[in-house]
Amino acid sequence: MANFSKSNVPQFSVDVYQNAYLPEGGREVNAIVTVTSTGGGTTGGVPLAGVDAVPGRGSGRGTDAAVVLMVDCSGSMDYPPTKMRNARDATAAAIDTLRDGTRFSVVAGTHVARDLYPGNGRLAVADPRTKAQAKEALRGLSAGGGTAIGTWLRLTDRLLDASGAAIRHGILLTDGRNEHEAPEDLRAALDACAGRFTCDARGVGTDWEVKEVTSVATALLGTADIVADPAGLAADFTLMMENAMGKEVADVALRLWTPLGAEIVFVKQVAPTVSDLTGRRTETGPRAGDYPTGSWGDESRDYHVCVRVPQANIGQEMLAARVSLVLPDPSGGAPRTLGQGLVRAVWTDDMVASTSINPQVAHYTGQAELAHVIQQGLDARKAGDLDGATAKLGRAVQLASASGNEDTAKLLSKVVDVVDAATGTVRLKAKVAEADEMTLETRSTKTVRVKK
């Protein structure tokens, strides 16, 4: 384990959990990499050690952050009329939570994106006066028009880019389907914005498309959730903004170096949510590549790394991968290493050693399968494949029970009647509230940490 530390700035540590032993002919090495950041948090306003201000990217200071709030103002936000009022109140609560000195903007989203406050392509600097002005501007929001989320994201990207802030974050609220732009337009917008800012996405009510909202959060390394009752928006927005204000370091990457002959099979974030990063690798040199992790405050995340190594003889040992947490230099210089860990491979004829599965690896393999079978089960249910849905959701109940994922188990129990959790024996409920099904689908990727 290696640390990156200095008083009053985030300190990163990297821990590797694995069974390094392989049988003769064994080639696949699995490890859970736990990355922990401490000493940052919402008290910040201090620069990251040794990271100086860089034109156009900021200094890594706690207040060197910019946030854009994207509020759906399409016609459906008027049904019921309280929905628009709740959205205005929630946005006002988020504005109140902004730390003084943070740059911010409010975008009104319909089939076009409108720079509501402060306007003119600028961002305001949060203080009592600008917060009051922004909340006054919200009073003018009314519902009307369509939904084209890609246009909201592109305007947000332009605003955040103009801010020059180091930490750039979006919060997106929608209540409807993205019906006024083609799916490929939204995908192109997400591709264009990936790596430029992070974004949390929320669906309010039950008339939106889960896969659209979760695709925004996945592409932009944020969170996705449902707020089925619009009355809960203010509390949710306040918590989201508090988390955004806790971010101290932006653009952190997980760098994997592998020796000649070894290859990365996959890299997944597995806690607090499951997110496959394999396809998001950026080559950074001979046999090395970076995987984006976004912005960090006081928090800990787990990653599952799978490496395929060359065959070797009994008794041999090799470094399968070197895992580094790096902070790229925007000016093109050498990145700063925040922490490092090693993944090893040792070949043995001890069958007990080579066949035992590391508890962390076993736990998160189950959590990733849990997320996968929930999606498969709900898709099967929508397609009318009741036998397939029963089998997949039954397996989900079994996995949730075995791993102690009580939150997911409760969500599953609203979609199926559980006969025997241990064996995954369930019956599909005849009637399921739409909000319950959407909540299960939206939160299916949330995991529980392995019990140490």
N, C-alpha and C positions, 0 to 999 in steps of 0.2 A: 504494500500500500504506500502511496506517496501523497503528500499534502501540498497544498499551495496556500500560504497563509501570511497574514500580516494583521496586526491589531486593527479592529474596527472595519475590516473588509471581509467579504465572503471568503470562507476557507472551504476548499473542495477536497474530498477524499474519494478514493476509488478502491472498492473491495471486490475480490473475485472469489466466487464460490463454485467449486467444481469437484468432480471425481476425475483426477488426471489419468487414472489407470485404464489402459486399453488391452483387450486380449490380442493374441497373435492375429494379424490380418486386420485388426480394428483400425478404422480411419476417421470416425466422426467424434469430434470433441465438443462437448456442450458446457457452457459456463453461464452463470448469472453474475452480471456486473452491477454492483450497487454503487451509485454515485450520490454523494451527500454534500449539500452546501449548507454551511452554518455561518452565523455572524453577519448575515446581510439583513434581510427583513425590512420592515416598514420604518425603522428608525433612521434609514439611510440618508443619502445626500453626501456620501463620501466616495472618492474615486477608488476604483479597483487598483490594487498595488501595481505600480509600474506602468499603468496604462494611461498615457497622456492624451489630451484632447487631439482628435484628428479631424481636420476639416470635413464637414459633411457627415460625420458619424458620432460626434459628441465624445465625452470623456469617460463614459461608464458611470457617471454620478447618479445617485438615487433620483435627483430631480431632472436628470437629463433623459426624460421620458416624454413621449407623445402618445396620446390616446384619441381615437376617433370613434364616436358612438354613431352607429348606423341604425336608424329607426324606420321600420316599415310603415309607410303612410298610404299603402294601397287601399282601394275601396273596401276590401273585406275587413279592415281594421275598425269599421263602423258597425260591425255585427258581432256582439252587441255593442252599443255606443260606449259602454264602460271600458271596452278594450283599449281604445285610443287614449282615454283618460289615464288608465293604468300604465300605459306605455310612457306617457308624458311624465307621470309621477315617478316611474322607475328611472327614467333618464335623469330627472332632477335629482333623485337620491344618489345616483352614480356621480353626478357632477359635484354634489356636496362632499363626496368621498375623495375627490381629487386632492392630492397633496399640492400645496402652494408651490408654484414654480413649474408644475407640469404643463406642457403645452397640450391643448385639446381643441376638438372641433365636434360639431354635431352635423350629421348628414341625414337629410330626409330622403328616403328611398321609395320610388314607385317604379314605373317603367323607365324612368330617368333618375339620375342622382342629383340632388340639390344641396349645395353647400349652405346650410341653414345659418350656422353661427361658427365663427364670427363673419364668414363670407369673404369673398374676393380671394379665394385660394390660400388664405392664411390660417394659422392656428392662434388661438388666444393663449395667454399665459395665465394659469389659474391663480386667482386671488379673490378676495370677497367681492370685488366689483365685477370682474368678468364672470364669476359664477352666477351672480344675480342677473347679469345681462343675458347669459345663456338660458337661464330658467324662464326669463321673460320671453325670449324668442320661442321657447317650447310652447308657450300659450297659443302661438299662431299656427301650430301644427293641426292639420285636418286631413281626413281620409279621402282618397280619391285617386284613381289611376290603377295601373297594373303593377307587376312584380318582375324586376330584372336585376337579380342579385349581383351578377357580374359587373354591372355598371356602378353599383354601390362600392364594390371592392376596388375597382380601378380608380374611382375618385379618391377613396381612402388612401390608396397607394400614393397618388400624386400629392395629397396633403401631407402625409407622413414623410415623404421624401423631401418635400420643401422645408420641413421642420429641421432636418439635419440631426434629429435626436438619435441617441444610441439605442434606446429601448423604444420600440414602435409597436403599438398594440391597437387592435380593433375589437369592438364589441358589436355584434350584429343581432338584431331582433327581427324575426319575421313571423307572420301568422298564416302565410299562404304558400302555394306552390309557385315555382319559378316559371310562370306560364308565358312571359312576354320576352323571352330570349331562348334560343336553341340550347339544348344541353351542352353542345360543343362550345358555345360562347361562354358559358359558366366555367367549363373545364379550362378554356384558354385563359380566362381571367385568373383562375386559381393558379395555373402554371406560371403566369406572369408575376403574381404576387408572392409565390412561395419563396421563402428565404428573405423576403423584404420586410415583412411584419408578421406578428402572430395575431391570432384572432379567436375569440370565444364566440360561439354561435348559440342562440336560443330560439326554440320554436314555441310560440304561445298559442294556446288552444289546441285543436286537433285537426285543423284543415291544411296543415303543411306536410311536406314529404320528408320523412326521417332521413333517407339516404342523401337528400340535397343538403340538409343542415349538417349532418355528420361529415359530409365530404368537405365542407368549408373548414370545419375544425381540424380534420385530419390533414388536409393539405397545408394549413397554416399553423399547425402545431399548437392548437388551442383545445378548449373543451367544448363539448356539445351537451345540451340537456333540453328537457321539455319543461315548460311551465304551463301545466294543463289549465290551472286557474289563473287568469290574468291578475287577480288580486295578490298573487305571490311574486309578482315581477319586481317590486321595489326591493324586497329583501334579497332576491337573487342578484339583481344588478349591483346592490351595495357590496355583496360578498365578492362578486366578480371584480369590481373595481378595487376592493381592498387587496385582492390577490395580485392584480396588475400593478398596484402601487408598491407591492412587496418585491418586485423584480429589481435586481441590482446589476445583473450582468447579462448582456445580450449576445446572441450569435455563437453560443458555445457549441462545439462539435465533438462527437465521439470519433476519435481517429483510431482505425485498426490497421496495424502493420502485420503482415504474415510472411513467413519465410518462403523461399523458393519451393514450388511444388505444392504449397498449401493454398486453399481457396475458401472464401467466406460463403457458407451455405445460406445463412440468413442473419439479420440483425433486427430484433424486435424490442420495442419498449413493452414491458409486461406489467409494470406498476408505476403509477396508480391506474393506468388504463393500458389496454393492448393496442399497439400501433406498429404496423410493419414498416420498418425504415429501409429494408433491403434495397428497394429500387431507387432510393434517394441518395445513393453514394456519389460523392464527388471525388475523382481521382486527385491525389495530392503528392504523388511521387512514386518511385519504384515500390510496388507491392503495398502501397498505403492508400487509404481512402477515408473520407470524412462522412459522417452521418449526422444530420442536423438534430439538435435537441432544443433549440429555441432559447428563451430567456429563463434565468434562474433567480430565485430568492432563497429564503430559508426552506429547504425541502430535500426530499430524498426520492430517487427514482431507481427502478430496476430494469435492466436490459438483458435479454437472452441472446447470446452470441453462439452460433454454431459454425465450426470450422472443420473442413475436410483436409486431413493431412496425408502425406505419402505413407505407404506401408513401411514398417521397420521391424527389426528383429527384437525378440524378447531381451529385456535388459536395457534397450536403448531409451533415450529421453530426448525430447526436443521442445523448444519454445513454439507453441502452436500459433500464438498471436500476442502482440503487445497492444494493450488498450490504453489510450491516452485521452484525457479530456483537454481540449485545446481551445484557446481563444485566438481566432485569426487576427492578424494585423491588417486593418483596412487599407493601409498604404502599401501593402505587398511585402512587408518584411516577414521575418520568421515569426510563426505563431508562438504564443505563450502557453507552456504546458501547465495545466492547473492540477493535474493528478495523473497517476499511472498505475496500471496493474498488469499482471502477466497470466496468460492462459497456457498451461503446460500439457504435454502428452508423455506418458510413460508406459512402455509396453511390458506386460507381466504375464507369467503363466499361472498366477494366483487367481483362480476363478472367482473367489469371493470378492477380491479387490476389484477385478475388472468388470464384474456384473452388477455391483451395487450402484444405485442411482443416487446422486447427490439430492438431499431433501429439497433444496431451493429449486434445482432443475426440474424435479418431479412436480413440485407444487405449481410452478409457472407453466409447465407444459400442459397441466390440467386446466389452468385458468385460460390459456389461449384456446384450448379445445372448447371450453365452456362458451366463450364468446362466439366461436365459429358455429357450434351446434344450435345456439339460440337463433342466430341469423338464418341458418338452414331450416330450422323448425318453423319459424314465423313465415319464411318464404313459401314453404310447403303448405302451410295452413291457408295462406292467401290464394295459392294455386289450386286449392281443393284436394290436395293429397293428404287426407286425414291420417292414414297409416304412417306415412313418412313423417308428418308433423308430430305424431304421438311418439314415435321412436326417437326422434332428435330431441324433443323437449323433455322426454323421459331421461335421456342421457344427460341433459343439462341439469335436471333436478339432482341426479346422482352425483355429478361433479360438484355442484354447488354445496350439497350436503357434506361430501367428503372433505372439501377444502375449507369449510366453515364460512363460506361466502353467504352470510345471512341476508344481506340486502337483496342480492340476486335471487335467493331462494324465495323471499317474500314476493318479489315481482313475478316469479314463475307461478306461484300459487294462485295468482289472480287470473292466469291463463289456463292452467291445468288443475285438476283435482289430483292430489298426490295420494296414491294408495300405499306405496312403500318407497321412501326416498333412497334407502340404501341400495335397492335393486333398480331404481329408476322406473318403477311401475306407476304409470299415470293414466288419467283419462282426460281428453280435451273437454274443456267446459263448453256447454252448448251456446252460451251467450257470454261474450267478453266485452267490457267497456272499451271503446276505442282508445281512450286515454291510457288505460292499463296496458294495452298491447303496444302502443307507441312508446310508453315509458320503458317497458322491457326492452324494446328494440334499441332505443336511444342509449340506454344505460348498460347494454349487454357487454360492452368492452371494459366496464369498471371491474377492477380486481381487488382482492384482499392481499395484504402482505403475508409472506410466509411467517409462521410463528417460529421465532428464534428459539 
